[in-house]
Amino acid sequence: MKTNPLCIAGAVIVVLAILLAFCWYDKAQAPTSIVPQTQAPADEAPPATAPSEEPSATAAEPPQGIMILIEYTNTVGLANFVNEMEARGIKGLLMVTPEFVEANCEDIKEIIKHGVEIVGSHVEAPLWDVPYEEQKSRITEMVEGIEACTGVPVRIISSRYMASDLTTIKVAEELGIPYITARGTTDTKATVYQPEGYNVKVLSVSNIPLVTFKYGSLCDYSFFERGGTPQDMLDELQRALEPLLPKEVARFGENHKVTPVSHTRIGGFLKPWMDMWTGFWDGEDIEWVDLDTFMAEPDWTIPLWQIPLNKNSPYTVEKMQTLVPYEDVEKVQNPCAVIDLGQEPGEEPETPEEDGYVGDKMVMYHNGQGPMCLDAMDFVEDLEYPVEQHLTDESGFFDDLDELMAVYGSSQGESTSFEYYPIIFIQDKAYSGFSDAVEAELLALMGE
């Protein structure tokens, strides 16, 4: 039989079509790549996964820190807080208005002897978008008012929420003020900015990045007033001390610095918060430094227009929800006052003189604040016995008190070394602090 050439050609075409189909199928199942793939030998280890980001090279060094204190009500918690700081060699800044300094001048002059520098502050409102002349007038008023009491130059200024703007930098430059504060711009890391062409440095303070408390400064008030606990703040403080990661160094600058903040009516007077602070100070490795050291090395030297500005102020009515009302929180016993900041309990006063007692009257020195002082004031109000009272804002208060303490030598009551207000002198006895037992002894001495 004769083979038909057309049949043979058709068969060949069918076979080729089948082979091409198999080839296309195999290629479709293979991984697609623009680079030729080669298979590693069976005994070759698979490639390592990328390591997690490691801390920066400066991780071995503890962060620098400086405490920032805020007070505008009274000195009850302030003196207690400063005393605890000084016992640990901790430096700090105290944000106050000239009006507060004038009302508490003698106390302020004592406090700044103990590692604390004044920050002239305008607490009524932030200095955002305030015209140049208005800022200049208020800042001048702040500086002159504070220096009139302390005699010490004001070298750093601030306002509500630590706020400042580019205008504040220009005003500070004209007035010769070397430092200003600014609301935080780099999470819990504090950052120093040096505007090019200016002799003013900007301290951008530590902020809270935690979502539930975000945008507040790293401050006990930010937690307390927004439903936070001391443990919430301690957790965030400890996170602030963790070594900076390379990406944080690239974004925020390489100098690891923190500025914890306390409203001392909270941190120095409410016992759970005071306990949190002392536990933090005692348990963490921080290099506590003074203002000049903290500001010495800027993270960023950039044009004025590039200085970042944070205007977030999260303290709205909706967010101000304390867990426990202020008046119901346990208070520190007794923060009525500390006469000589830094004096150790039991430390012996100067040798007493032979005479100089107060005679036939009671003499009481106090600051008119704190539970024991207020109880003592109520006690003496209706006495028929002669009572002479002296408040801390009187001229010569501390000199006169020191003289009497030297005469009497030691005290009874809540302290044997004149640690607490009120300090009461009667006949040949002196009392520090006030209680039911002290009241009973005073009545017995007066014959009532």
Secondary structure, 3 states (H helix, E strand, C coil): CCCCHHHHHHHHHHHHHHHHHHHHHHHHHCCCCCCCCCCCCCCCCCCCCCCCCCCCHHHHCCCEECEEEECCCCCHHHHHHHHHHHHCCCCEEEEECHHHHHHCHHHHHHHCCCCEEEEEEECCCCCCCCCHHHHHHHHHHHHHHHHHHHCCCCCEEEEHHHCCCHHHHHHHHHHCCCEEEECCCCCCCCEEEEECCCCCEEEECCECCCHHHCCCECEHHHHHCCCCCHHHHHHHHHHHCCCCCHHHHHHHCCCCEECCEEEHHHHCCEHHHHHHHHHHHHHCCCEECCHHHHHCCCCEEECHHHCCCCCCCCCCCCCCCCCCCHHHCCECCCCCCCCCCCCCCCCCCCCCCCCCCCCCCEEEEECCCCHHHHHHHHHHHCCCCCEEEEECCCCCHHHHHHHHHHHHCCCEECCCCCCCCCEEEECCEEEECCCHHHHHHHHHHHCC
